[in-house]
């Protein structure tokens, strides 16, 4: 049996080249995030109206007391309206 040391070196180089190519392809890929103009406007208006804040506080206190009841029909209706658009 004849042993060719160059064959193993060439196989190693080929493996290294393949790994380098894969690593370069992975570094080229990147995640992108797009924020809609509506979301940007919402972020600008951080002020909550007094009425809204009052409702939030009311619901929080009901949840803490354990008296908050979910209107299942209203929730289902809102889901339907959202997904039916």
C-alpha positions in Angstrom: 0.0 0.0 0.0 1.4 3.3 -1.0 0.8 6.3 1.3 0.6 9.8 -0.3 1.0 12.5 2.3 -0.1 15.2 -0.2 -3.5 13.6 -0.4 -4.3 14.1 3.2 -3.0 17.7 3.1 -5.2 18.4 0.1 -8.2 16.9 1.8 -7.5 19.2 4.8 -7.2 22.3 2.7 -10.5 21.4 0.9 -12.2 21.0 4.2 -10.8 24.4 5.5 -12.0 26.1 2.3 -15.5 24.7 2.6 -15.7 25.8 6.3 -14.4 29.3 5.4 -17.0 29.6 2.7 -19.8 28.5 5.0 -18.6 31.0 7.7 -18.5 33.8 5.2 -22.1 33.0 4.0 -23.3 33.1 7.6 -21.7 36.4 8.4 -23.3 38.0 5.3 -26.8 37.1 6.6 -28.4 39.4 9.1 -31.7 40.0 10.7 -33.7 43.1 9.8 -36.3 44.9 11.8 -38.8 47.3 10.2 -40.8 49.6 12.4 -44.0 51.0 10.8 -44.7 54.7 10.9 -47.8 54.0 13.0 -45.6 52.3 15.6 -43.2 55.2 15.6 -46.0 57.6 16.2 -47.3 55.4 19.1 -43.8 55.5 20.6 -43.7 59.3 20.4 -47.0 59.7 22.2 -46.2 58.1 25.5 -48.7 60.2 27.3 -51.8 58.3 28.3 -55.1 60.2 28.5 -56.6 60.6 31.9 -59.6 58.5 31.0 -57.4 55.7 29.8 -55.2 55.8 32.9 -58.3 55.7 35.1 -59.6 52.6 33.3 -56.2 50.9 33.6 -56.1 51.6 37.3 -59.6 50.3 37.7 -58.8 47.1 36.0 -55.6 46.7 38.0 -57.4 47.0 41.2 -60.1 44.5 40.1 -57.4 42.0 39.2 -55.6 42.4 42.5 -58.9 41.9 44.4 -59.8 39.0 42.2 -63.1 40.5 41.1 -62.2 41.1 37.4 -64.5 39.2 35.0 -63.7 38.6 31.4 -66.5 39.2 28.9 -65.8 36.1 26.7 -68.3 37.2 24.0 -66.7 40.6 23.7 -63.2 39.0 23.4 -64.4 36.6 20.8 -66.1 39.4 18.9 -62.9 41.5 18.9 -60.8 38.5 17.7 -63.3 37.9 14.9 -63.2 41.6 13.8 -59.4 41.6 13.8 -59.0 38.4 11.8 -61.9 39.1 9.4 -60.3 42.3 8.0 
